[in-house]
Amino acid sequence: MNKQFDVAVIGAGAAGMMCAAVAGQRGKRVVLIDHASRLAEKIRISGGGRCNFTNLHASPVNFLSENPHFCKSALSRYTPQDFLSLIKRHNISWHEKHKGQLFCDDSAEDIIRMLKAECDLGKVQWRMSCPVTDVQKADAGFVVQTSHGDIMVDQVVVATGGLSIPKIGATDFSHKIARQFGLKIIEPRPALVPLTFDAAAWEPFVPLSGISLEVDIETGDKKNKMLFREDLLFTHRGLSGPGVLQISSYWQPGTPIRINLLPEVDLAEDLIAAKTTTKKNLANYLSQYLPVRLIDGLLTAHAFDGNLKIADMQDKRLRLLAEKINRWELTPNGSEGYRKAEVTRGGVDTRELSQQSMMANKVPGLYFVGEAVDVTGWLGGYNFQWAWASGSAAGMAV
């Protein structure tokens, strides 16, 4: 079997295309292989179809990993400004939403076309609708076994992502290959995902479905507390919205989350002071702060009579209500799983990889990039920045 290529990149998503383009433009003979017939489906559906392609504030603090220092090298060598320079070269118009999130003005297809064009510039060869069945070490390099025949290469980059959103083709291929070559895996689980609650316990809150508001949401103990101020959304099965997606990556099963529904108000102090200044009942008074439907639901769920006048209530009861609103503690029973998770937490243990090149330390020539690796970004463009950075690192190294 003749060696046709220097590098096989398996997975034509964000990290894979970036890696292939960089390697190809360095003069490497690259083949990019994907089991799907359509290119980069995860880019296509991201950001409501406009692709939140990076975040201006991306830095190592915005990423989770069992080995938190690992991501520093790649992120410092390929920054959001580097990706913006690429976008400008391709005349793609974009805009910033809040908190440094950058989106295409038109469509995520702009990003896909750009990456395809960059790969074409590097003379990358494509094998689409071409499932890889196995990767084997050979005397010189690797044999990549595909549905279209075997390919002999010097080096292999695995860029097939994690388990999130199986309906668009996500698989555990990257984890299988890592295990096959003796690399450790950090137990994968859904991240950036809505949280669910026991049906009976959640029943009082089902009528609140569709209500959204900005909250402080936190989890963890004093040593490992994580807090975000973002929007929360009530659903029929639990909680969603950016705040919940963010905290889901840090939440540990069996532990509570804490929600401050009024992060700018010390409600206990406010309610007790109001006893001498208002004749309003509880529900009417709270309506200056929260949606009426939410007030009614919370008062019912926590057994408070909204018709009681604040002036007639004991301080102790007012403090208890304030606690339920300023520090509402509840324990999810799980999440909506990989079908609704934006990313996968865990993956190939980064202690098995070179932080400069993304190559497996004990398998020269085998690389892992993007979501396949135990580096998980916050919501808001961070995971795409990791894809560009890790893909570029491997593309420069192969």
N, C-alpha and C positions, 0 to 999 in steps of 0.2 A: 504494500500500500504506500503510495507516494504521499509525502507530506505536502499538503496544499496551502496550509496557513501557518502563520506563527502563533496566532492567538485565536481561541474560540471564546466568545462571550455568550453565555447562556442566559437569555432573558432580555428582551428588547423593550424594557421599561425605561424609567428615568435614569437610573444608575448605569444600566447596561448600555444604553445609547451614548451616554456621556463618555463612558469608558472606551467604547469602540471608536468613537469619533476622535478622541485624544490620541489613542494608540495608532489609529490609521493615519492620522495627520503627522505622526512621528515616523511614518514609513513602514510600520508593521503591516503584515498581511493579516487582515482580521476577517473572521466570519462571525456574524451575529445571528444567533439561532433562537427561535421562539416557537412554542407550541400553538400559539394563537394565529388566527388568520388576519386579525386586525391589530394594528400597531398601538402599543402604549395605552391600553384602555383605562388604566388608573389615572393617567394624566388627563385623558379625555373627560372623565366624569368629575374631576376634582374642582373644588371651588365653584360649584354650581355650573360647571361647564366653562369657567373662565380661568381656571388653574391658578391657585394661590402659590406662585412658583418660587417664592423665597420670602424671607423676612429681613428687613434692614438691620434688625437688632440681634440677628443670630450669633450666639456665642456658646461656649461649652456649658454654661449654666442652664441652657434651655433644653438639655438632653439628659435622658436617664440611661444608666448602664451600670452593670455590676462593677465595671472598671471605668469610672467616670472620667479619668484623664485621657483615655484612648482617643477620643474624638478630636482632641485639641490640634493635633498635627494636621490632619486633613482640612479641618475647618479654617485653620490659619492660612493654609496655602491656596485655598479656593474659597473666596468670600462672596457675599451677596453682590458686592460691587463688580466682581469678576463676571458673575452671571448677567448682571445688568449690561455690562460692556458687550457681551455676546448678543443679548437681545437688541441692543441699539444697532449693532452691525447688521442685523436682519430686519431693521425698521419695524419692530413690533411695538405698538403703543401699549402703555400700561398705566395703572393708577395705584395709589396707595390708599388702603382702607385704614382703619384704626390700628394702633399698636404695631406699625411697621409692616403690615401685611401687604404684599404686592400682587396684583391680579392683572391679567390681560384685559385690555379694553374690549376686545372682540371675542376671542374664543381660545380655548385650550388647544385647539387644532393648530394655532400659530406656533406654540411651543413644540408640538410634535413635528410639524413641517421643518422647523428650525433644526431640531436634532437630526432629522432624516437628512437634511441638506449638509449638516456638518459631517455625518457619517459618509455621505456620498463624496464629500471633499477629500476624505481619507481613503476613498476607494474600498470601503467596507462592503463585503459580500453578504447578502441576506439569505437566510433559510427560514421562511415563514411557513406556518402550518407544518412544523417539523419537530414533533416531540423528541426529546432526548431520553433514551431508555437507560443509558448507563454511561459512566465515565470511568475509565480504567487507566492505571499507570502503565506506561510502556517502557521499554528499554531507554528510549529517547523521547521523553515527553509524555503525551496522553493520547488515548484513543477515545473519542467522543462517539458513542453509538447512537444513531438517530434513526428515525423512521425512513429517512432517505439514504441510509447507508452510513458507513463509518468515516470519521474524519480524524486524521492524524495531525496533532498540533504540538508545539513546544509548551504552551501555557494555556490554562483554562481559568476564566473568570466567571464565577457563579453570581448571577444578578437576578435571580428568580423571585426575590421578595419573600414575604411571609405568608401567613394563612388568612389575611384579611380579605374580605369580600370574595368568597369562593365563586359567586355567580359570574364573575368576570375572569375566572381562570386561575385564582390563587391556589397553590399547592404547597406541600411540605418538601418539595424537591431539594431546596438548599440545605435543609436540615438532614435529609437522607444522605446527601453526598458528604456533608461534614462528618456524620457518624461513620459512614463507610471508610473514611480516611482517618478515623480515630480522633477526631476533634470533639471537644466537649461542647454541649449545647446548654445554654441557659433556658430553663423551662419556658416555652412560649405561652403567651396568653393574650387575649384581646386587649387593645389599648385605644384611647380616644374613642370610647364606646359609651352609649347610654347605660345607666344603671337601673336595675329592676328590684322590686320588693315583693314580699309575700302577698299573694292576691287578697287574702282576708284583711291583712293589716293595712293594705293600700286602698281598700274599698272606699273609705271616707274621702280620699283625695282624687278618685277617678273623675268626679265632676269638674275638677280644676284643669282637666286636660286642655292644652292650648294656651294657658296663661304663661307669659314670659316676663321676667324682670331681672334687673341687675342685682347680684348678691355677692357676698363673700362666702366662699365655700372652702372647707379645709378638711384634712384628714391627717392621721398620724399622731404620735405622742409629742411631748415637748421637745425631745431631742430631734425628731424626724418630721416635724410638722410641715405640711405644705399647704399654702393658701393661694387662691386665685380670686380676683374680682372680675367676674364675667357674667353674662346672661345665663339664666336657668330657665328651662322649659318643663312644665308639667306634662306628662303623657299618661295614657291609660294604664301603662304597666310600671311607671316609675318616673324617673327624671332624665332629662336630656339637656341640650343646649351647650354652648361653648364651655361654661363653667364646669358642668358635669363631665364633659368629655375630657377636659384638662385633668380633673381630679381623679378620673377613672384610672389613669396611668399609674397613679401613686397609691390608690386605695388597695388595701389588702383584704381578701375575703374574710368575713367574720368580724370585721372591725367597723366602727361607725364613721359616718361623715357628719360634719357640723355646718349648718347653713345659717348665715345672718341675712334675713330677708330685708333688713333695714340697716345697711352698713354705715349710714351717715347719722343714725339717730340712736341715742341711749334711751330706749323706750321706757325702761323702768323709771328713770328720772323724769322723763317727759310726762308719763301717765300720772305719777304721784303729784307733780306740780300742777297738772290740769284739774285735779280734784277741787281746787279753790278758784279756778278761772273759767270753767265751762259747765254748762248744764246739759251737754250732749250725752247721749248714751254711748256705749263702748263701740258699737259698730259704726255709728256715724263719725265718731272722733277718729277712728283708725282709717276711715275712707280718705283722709287727706294724705295718707302715706301709701296705701296699698289698693289694688283693684278690689271693688266691692265683692266680686265673686270669690276672690282669694280670702278676703276677711271672713265671709260667711262660712267658707269651707274650713278655715283654720279654727274659728271659734267653735264650730260644731264638732270637729275632730278632737279638740282638746277640752271639750265639755265646758265652754264658757257661754253665758247668756248675753248675746249682743245687745239686748234691749235694756240691760242694767245701766243706770246712770253711773258715770265714772265717780261722781261725788259720793255715791253710796257704797262703793266697793272698798274692801280692806286693802291696805298697802300690800299685804302678803299675797293676795290674789293678783293684784296688778303686777307685782314682781314675777310671779309664776307665769303669767301671760307673756310678759316681756321676754322671759327666758325662752319661751317657745318660739318667739319671733326673732330675737337677736342671737339665739344660740340653739337652734332646732337640731337636735341630735337624732339621727335615725340610721339604721343598719341595713344596707342593701342585702338581698339574698343572692345576687349575681349580676350579670350584665346581659345585654342583648347578643353577646357572642360575636364570633368572627363575621357573621353575615352583615352586621352593622358597624363593626370596628373599622376605623380609618386606617389603623396600622396594627402591627404585631409587636408586642413587647417581648424581649428575649431574643433568642436565636444563637448564632455561632458565638461562642465565648470569645470576647476580644483579646483575652490573654493568650489565645492560640494564634493571634495574628500580629503581623508587624504594623505598627501604627503609621509608619511612613508609606508602606506599599500596599497594605491590606492582604499580603501574602501569608499563607499558613506557614508558621515557623518550621513545622516538621514535615511539610509536603512542598518542597520547592516547586514553583510553577503553578500552584493552585491558589486562587484568590477568591475572596468573598466581599461583596460590596452592598451598599444600600440597606434595605429592610431585612435582608438575610442575616445581618449582623446585630448583635445585642447593643444597638444604639437607637434610642427612640426619642424623637423630638416632641416638643409641645405642639399643640394645635396652632396653625397660623403661618404655614409655609416653611417651618423648620425641617420637616422630614424631607421635603424636596431639596433643601439646601444640603442636607446630609447626603442625599443621592448624588447631587452634582459634585460635592467635595470628595466623597469616597470613590465615586466613579472616576473622577479626574486623577486622584492619587494612584489608583490601580493602572489607569491608562498611561500615566507617566512612567510607571515602574515596569510594565511588562516588556 
